Amino acid sequence: MPTREPYPSHPTKGWFLESRIASYRERLNQIDEKYRQDCLTYRRKTESRKQLLKKYKQDWQITNNALIRKTKSINMAVDVFEQSFLRCEPEAVTQFFSFVLNSSRYPTWIANQFRLQYNASSHLLAVELVLPNIEVIPAAKSYRYIRSTDSIRITKQSKHAIRQLYTSIISQITLRAIYEICSSDHRRTVDTIGLNGIVHSTDPATGLAISPCILSVKTTVEDFNQLNLAEVEPDKCLKHLSATVSSSPEEVQAVRPIINMDMSDPRFVSESDALSGLDQRPNLMSLNPYEFEALVQNLFSKMGLETRQTRPSRDGGVDCVAFDPRPVLGGKIVIQAKRYKNTVGVAAVRDLYGTMQNEGATKGILVTTSGYGSASYQFAKDKPLELIDGTNLLWLLKTHAGVSAKIIPPDNWKDPIGYEEAPY
């Protein structure tokens, strides 16, 4: 509130008393008028301030309500995402581990690009990781200034040193990616990790862009967590994990991927496709056992093997016998094909290994419409066994036989007893 100025003292004596009294009264009127005007100004400012404060409160309330709604929406989305992740839904699992890998901080010359695929039945996470080219290794080993000629002498690194440095770099990147996945998976949604390292390059023969796989590794989370990464040598650690690494990375020599990456899992079709009847792809689960074995035999024939299908019974656990005609590397291969809805247990892999030894074969291949658990991959490690799950089977059919198939078990489907995976 404004305050009134103090009144001047009243004149009581002196010359021209009347004029002094008139001047005094005029001064009083001025003080009263100024006080009145100050009070009006104060009330106007107070009212304006109240209106502005009311508007600020209304704006704050609108913003706060919007923030509360947004927060509730985000929290609800996080809760839904968490439940989807706990149910091991592939989209939620791949999104979670994308968050994990994207949070990594690398030098600018490392792209940190990847693709993920998750198989819920076997708890297998497939990773396709983009590795840097060998050009990131500097060609110069050292620089020396020559004072007499005012020049710089460059000592180049040997090709062997460049290859060693490059192998160490891509090995470290690979181990780091696997470590980040394992250390962040507190819910144990992943049992097995398969990683393919690719590089973007140019084919010197054609000039076309290529992305060959130069590194491939598959490991169980249990085996990887037993490593003491602080003390290992990266390249030797990958060798311990039975990884395949290109012997000539400078020539971008590709290696065979241990796991095939097919980003869109073709085993699943939307409900509308299944109900409308528009999906004309053959369903592998609708075939009888003999037809499924024949399909697998034809597939491996398309892949260049000489195959023979066994009789429906008394086959000694062998569904198909194949012969690799290549000298030295070739030999007899026994193949077993199993139509399963749930994860195939390790007992089937053990039986295949026993059958392979009994037949005197050089390799055993187990093909299924479902997937495998970590125990199966762990048993097959360092053995001449290859496990092909449903996703890879459909990819092989599409790639080598031109057959676009699907895997949809009937509602009344029951897996054969004896090879089921233990409850997860």
N, C-alpha and C positions, 0 to 999 in steps of 0.2 A: 504494500500500500504506500502511496505517496504521503509525505508529511508536509504540514503547513509551515511556511516560513514564520519565524517569530515576529510579532508585531513590534514596530518601533515605539519608543516611549512617547507618551502624550505631552505635547507642549503645554506649559503652565504659565510661562512668563516670557517676556521679551517684546522687542518692538514688532509691530505688525503681527500681533497674535492671531488675528482673524485669518490672515493669509497663510500662516503656518498651520492653523487648524484645517483649512481647506486642503492644503497639501498633504497633511497627515491622513485625512479621510480618503483622499485619492489613492494614497499609498495602500491604505487598508483594502480598498476596493480591488486594486491590482493584485494584492496578495490573495484575496478571496477568489478572484476570477482565475488566477493561475492554479490555485488548489483545485478549483472545480474542473478546470480543463485537465489537470493531471489525473484527477479521479476518473474522468471519462476515458482518457487514453488508457489508464490502467485496466478499466473494465473491458474496453475493446480488446486490448492485448490478452487479457485473461480469457475472454470468451474465445478469441482466435486460437489461443494455445490449447484450450479445452477441446475445441473442434479438431485441431490438428492431432492432439493426443488420441482422440476418439478414432480418427482415421488411421493413425499408426497402429492402434490396438486392433482395429478391424483388419487391416492389411496383415498384421502379424498373425492374427487368428486364422486368416485364410491360408497364409503360407505354412503355419504350423499344422493345420488340418491336412493340407496337401502332403506335408512331410510325414505326418503320422500314417496317412494312407499309403504313401510310397514305401515307408519302412515296413508296414504290415505286409504289403505285397511282396517286398523283397524277402522278408522273413518266411513268408508262406512258400515262396519259390524255393528258398534254401531248404525248407523242411521237405518239400516235394522232391527236390533233387537228392536230398539225403536218403529218403525212403527208396527212391529209384536206384541209388547207388548200393544201398544195402540189399536190394533185391537182385543185384548184379545185372541190371539192365544194360546192355552193351553201350547204348548212347550215353548214359550217365557215367559209366565207368571210363569210357574214352574221353569224355569231357573233363572229368576230374583229373586224369593223368595229363591231359593237355594243359590244364592249369599248372600242374606241377612242373612240366618240362618248359613251359613258357616263362616260368619265373626264374629260370637259369640265366645268368649273365655271362656272356662269352665275349671274347675280343671281336672287333668289327669284321674280321675276315672269316669268322665262323657264322654261318647263316642261322643256325638253330631252327631249322625247318624239319618237320616230321609229319608222318601220318600214323594213325593208330587204328587197330581193329581188335575187338575183344570177343572171345568165344566163351559164352557163359557156361556151356555144358562142361568144358574142360578147364575153365578158369585160366585160359591162355591169353596173354596180351601180346599181340604182334605189333612191332614198331618198325617203321621204315624211316631211317634217319639220313638226312642229307649231310655228307661229310665234305670238308674242303678238298680242293684239288691239290695235287702235289706242288703246284706253282706257288703255294703260300710259303714254301721253304725257300729262304733266300739262297741264291746261287753263290753269293760271296761268303767266304769263311772269315776273311779279315781284310783290313785296309791299312796300307802303310804309306806314310808321306816320305817322298824322296826329295831331300832338300836341294841336292845338286841340280836336279832337273826340274824342280818345282812341280812335281807330278805325284799322283797317287797310284800306288801299285796294289792291284786287287788279287787276292789269292782265292781261287774258286774252291768250293767244296767238292769232294769226290761224289760220284753217283751213289756209292755205297753209303756214305754218310747221310746224303739227302734221303735215301730210302729208309735208313734207320730212324731218322728224325720224323719222317712222315708216318711211318708205321707206329711210332710211339704216340704221335699226336692223335691219330684216328683211334688208337687203342684206348687212350685216356678219355676221349669223348664218348666212346662206347661204354666204358665202365662207369663213367659219371652218369650217363643217362639211365643205365640199369640200376645203379645205386639210388638215384633219386626216386625211381619208381618203387623200389623195395622199401626204402626208408619212410616213404609217405603212406604206404599201404597198411595202415594200422588195423583195418578190418579184414585183412587177408582175402581180398577179392581176387587176387592174382596168385596162382600157384606156379605158373611157368611163363617165362618171357622169351620171346623170339625176336631177334633184332637183325634187320638187314641194313647195312650201310651202303648208300649209293652216292655217286658223284655225278654232277652235271658237266658234261664235256662235249667235245665235238669229235666225231669219227674222222680220223685223218684220211681214210680211204674214200669216204663219200661226202665229207663236209657237213653231214647232217648232225643235229643235236642228238645225243644219246645220254642215257642215265643208267650205266651198268652198275651191278652190285659188286663191290670189291671187298665186302666183309659181311659175314653172316655168323650168328651165334645163337644158340638156344640153351637156356639154363633154368633150373628150378630156383625159386626164391630161397628155399632151404639151403641149397648148395651155395648160392651166392652169398648168403648172410654168414657163412662160415669163413669167408675170406677176410684177411687182414689187409685191407686196401692200402693202408699207410706204409706197408713194407713191400708190397709186390712190385715187380717190373711189369708194366702194362701189357706189353706184347706177350710175355711169357704167361701172364695171368689168362689172357684170352686163349692161348694154346692149351692151358690147363682146362679151360671150359670147352675144349674141342671146337673152337671157332675155326672158320675157314676164312683166310685172309689172302688177298691177291698177292701172288709172287712177283708181279711186275706192275705195281701201281702207277709207275711213270708212263706206262703204255696203256693204262686204263684197261688192264686185262680183267675180265669179269670172272666171278666165281659162281658156282651154283648155289642159289639161296637155300638155306636149310628149311626155311618156312616161306610159303608163298603168300604174298600180300594181295588180298582182293578186298578193297575197301567197302564195297557194298556186298554184304553177306547174302548170297543168292539163295540161301536155304529158306528164307522167310519171305512170304508174299503178304500183301495187305489183305484184310478180310474182304474188301470189295472185289479184289481180283479173284479170290477163291470162290466167292458166292456168285459172281457174275458169269463165271465159266469162260471168261475171256483169256485166261492163262492156259495156253495149250502146251506148256512144258510138261514132259513126262515126269511123273512122281516116282522116284526110286523106291519109295516105301510100298508102292503098289505092285512091284515085281515079286514074283515068287523067288525062293532062294536060288534055283537053277538059272533063272533069267538074270538075276543080279550078278551071279558069278560069270555068266557069259558076257555081260556088259563090261565087267572089270577086265576080263580076258581080252575083249576087243580093244579096250582102251590101251592096254599095254602093248598090244600089237601095233596100234597106231603110233605108239611112242618108240617103235623100232625094235621091240623084243620079239623073239620067237616064242609064242605061247601055246600051251596045251591045257585045255580044261579037263579036270578029272571027272570021274563018274560021280553021280549024286551021293553015293554011299561007299563005304569002305575006301575012302581016299586018304586015310591016315592023317586027317586034320589038314589036308592040302586041298584048296579049292581050285588052284591054278598053278601050273609050273611054267616058268619062263626061262629062256636061255638068252643071255647077252652074248652076241656073236663076237664082240670085240676081243682081240688077243690080249693076253695078260690081265686086263681089267675085267673081262667078262666071266661068265660062269653060270651055274644053275641058280635060279631064284625061285623060292616058294612064296606063294601069295595066298593070303586068307582074306576073305571078304565077309563082313558082318554087318547086317542091317540092325542098327540099334537106335533107340530114341534117347536113352540116357547115356551117361559117360561110361565108356568101356573100361573095365577094371584091369589092373596089372596082371591078373591071372591069364588073360588072353595073350598078353605080350610074352609072358613066360612060356606058355604053351607053344607059341610061334617059334620062340628060340629053341625049344626042345625039338620041335618038328624039323627045323632047319638043320640042326646037328644030326638028327636021325636020317635025314635025306641026303646028307653030305653036300648041302647047298652052300653057296658063298654069301648069300644074302636072303633076308626075309622081309616081306612087305605085308603090313596089316592095313586093310582098307575098311573104313566104317562110315556110316552115315551120320554118326554123332561126333564125339570127341574123346580125348584121353585126359586122364588126370596126371598130376605131377609124379606120382609113383611110377606110372608107365613110362614117362619120358626119362625119369631117373634110371629105371632099369635098362632102357634102350641105349643109354649113353655109353659111348665107346664100344658098342656092339654093332655088328653089321645088320642092323634092323632099321626099318623106316616105317614111321607111323603116319598114315594119311587120314586126316579127319574129313568130315562132311564138306566143309568149306573148300578144302583143297581138292577133294574129289570132284566137286562141281566145276572148279576152275580148270582142272585137268581135262574133264570132258569137253568143256567149252573150247579150250585152247587146242587140244590135240585131235579131238574127234568131231568138233563142230556141233556138239549136242548141248543144248540149253535145257538143263533139267532142274528139278526142285526136290526138296526133301520135306514132306509133310506127313508125319505119322498119323494113322487113323486114331480116332478117339479110343477105340478098344484095343489099341496096340499094347502088347506085352513083350518085353525083351526076354530073350532066352535066359534061363537060369544058369548061373555059374560064372558069368563074366561081368557081373554088374560091379560098378565102383562102390566102395564103402561110402556111407553117408558123409557128406562134406561138413 
